[in-house]
Amino acid sequence: MKPVFQTKFALGKGDCLNAAIASVLERPLDDIPYLAGAEDGRWFERLYAWCKAEQIGLMCLQPGDTTAFIMANFYCVLIHEVIGVPEENHAVVGYVQRGPSPDGQFEWTCQEVHDPNRGRHKLGELVHIIVLIPAPAAQPQERAMAG
């Protein structure tokens, strides 16, 4: 993960999602097409199309889904509601891990590790967890043919 900061800040038209994705993928902000902020609310469709074209795997989880998955040791994009700003969300970078719970079992945890807006928002409820899975340098069948 390489921190990238957002450059657009208008309500509903910021680029925190782009900056969080660029951070996770360790790419320049300009490599990510503008995904959010349009009034059509189709940011996920644009993200899906871009990830498909870039051969990046994509998972979007709801916070309640996390108990059904074993996820650990990776960076992700966390999308939170913004306290005091209705209909506004904010994306940050999180690190997913499993650790011991108070009862001695293991539990899923995700800690915020980078805020593209330098902590200027009060984050509310977690709405989405976006996992980006870059394609390997060579696809498995390409590696088999080469070897």
C-alpha positions in Angstrom: 0.0 0.0 0.0 1.3 3.4 -1.0 -0.7 6.4 0.3 -2.3 8.6 -2.3 -4.3 11.7 -1.3 -7.5 12.9 -3.0 -7.4 16.1 -5.1 -11.1 16.8 -5.5 -13.1 17.8 -2.4 -16.6 19.0 -3.4 -19.5 17.1 -1.7 -20.6 14.3 -3.9 -17.9 15.1 -6.4 -14.7 14.1 -4.5 -12.2 11.5 -5.6 -11.5 9.8 -2.3 -12.6 6.4 -3.9 -10.1 6.9 -6.7 -7.3 7.8 -4.2 -8.1 4.8 -2.0 -8.0 2.5 -5.0 -4.8 4.0 -6.2 -3.3 3.6 -2.7 -4.2 -0.1 -2.5 -3.0 -0.8 -6.1 0.1 1.4 -5.6 -0.7 3.4 -8.8 -0.7 7.1 -9.5 -4.1 8.8 -9.0 -4.2 9.7 -12.7 -4.2 5.9 -13.6 -7.7 5.5 -12.1 -10.6 6.8 -14.1 -13.0 9.1 -12.2 -15.5 6.7 -10.7 -17.7 8.5 -8.2 -19.4 11.8 -7.8 -21.8 11.5 -10.7 -25.5 12.0 -9.8 -26.4 8.7 -11.5 -24.9 6.7 -8.5 -23.3 4.2 -10.8 -19.8 4.2 -9.3 -19.8 0.5 -8.8 -20.6 -0.2 -12.5 -17.8 2.1 -13.6 -15.4 0.4 -11.1 -16.5 -3.1 -12.3 -15.9 -2.1 -16.0 -12.5 -0.6 -15.2 -11.4 -3.6 -13.1 -12.5 -6.0 -15.9 -10.5 -4.0 -18.5 -7.5 -4.0 -16.2 -7.9 -7.7 -15.3 -8.3 -6.8 -11.6 -10.5 -9.1 -9.5 -13.2 -7.3 -7.5 -15.3 -8.2 -4.5 -17.8 -5.9 -2.8 -18.9 -7.0 0.6 -21.4 -5.7 3.1 -20.2 -5.5 6.7 -22.5 -8.3 7.8 -21.0 -10.6 5.1 -17.7 -10.7 6.8 -18.6 -13.4 9.3 -19.1 -15.9 6.4 -15.6 -15.3 5.0 -12.1 -16.0 6.2 -10.2 -12.9 5.1 -6.8 -11.9 6.3 -3.6 -10.0 5.6 -4.5 -7.6 2.8 -5.5 -4.0 2.1 -9.0 -3.0 1.0 -11.2 0.0 0.4 -13.7 0.8 3.2 -16.6 3.0 2.3 -18.3 4.7 5.3 -21.2 7.0 5.7 -20.1 10.6 6.7 -21.6 11.7 10.0 -23.6 14.9 9.6 -23.7 14.8 5.8 -26.7 12.9 4.5 -26.2 10.9 1.3 -22.4 11.3 1.5 -19.9 8.5 1.7 -16.1 8.5 2.2 -13.6 5.9 1.1 -10.5 5.1 3.1 -7.9 2.3 3.0 -8.2 -0.5 5.5 -6.1 -3.5 6.5 -8.0 -6.8 7.1 -6.8 -9.3 9.6 -8.1 -12.0 11.9 -7.2 -11.7 15.6 -8.2 -13.2 18.9 -11.5 -12.2 20.2 -12.3 -11.7 23.9 -13.7 -15.3 24.1 -10.4 -16.8 22.8 -11.7 -17.5 19.3 -10.7 -15.5 16.2 -12.6 -12.6 14.8 -12.3 -10.5 11.6 -11.1 -7.0 12.1 -10.4 -4.2 9.7 -8.3 -1.2 10.8 -8.2 2.1 8.9 -4.6 2.7 7.8 -4.9 5.6 5.3 -7.5 8.4 4.8 -7.1 10.1 1.4 -8.7 13.2 2.9 -6.3 13.4 5.9 -9.0 12.7 8.5 -11.3 15.6 7.7 -14.5 13.6 7.8 -16.2 12.0 10.8 -16.8 8.5 9.6 -20.0 6.8 10.4 -21.3 3.3 9.6 -19.3 1.1 7.4 -21.3 0.5 4.2 -19.0 -1.4 1.8 -15.8 -3.3 1.8 -14.1 -3.4 -1.6 -11.4 -6.0 -2.3 -9.2 -5.5 -5.3 -7.3 -8.6 -6.6 -4.6 -7.7 -9.2 -4.0 -10.3 -11.9 -0.7 -12.1 -11.6 2.0 -11.0 -14.0 1.4 -14.1 -16.1 -1.8 -16.1 -16.1 -1.4 -19.7 -14.9 -1.8 -21.2 -18.4 0.8 -18.8 -19.7 3.2 -19.9 -17.0 2.6 -23.6 -17.8 3.2 -23.0 -21.5 6.5 -21.1 -20.7 7.8 -23.8 -18.4 
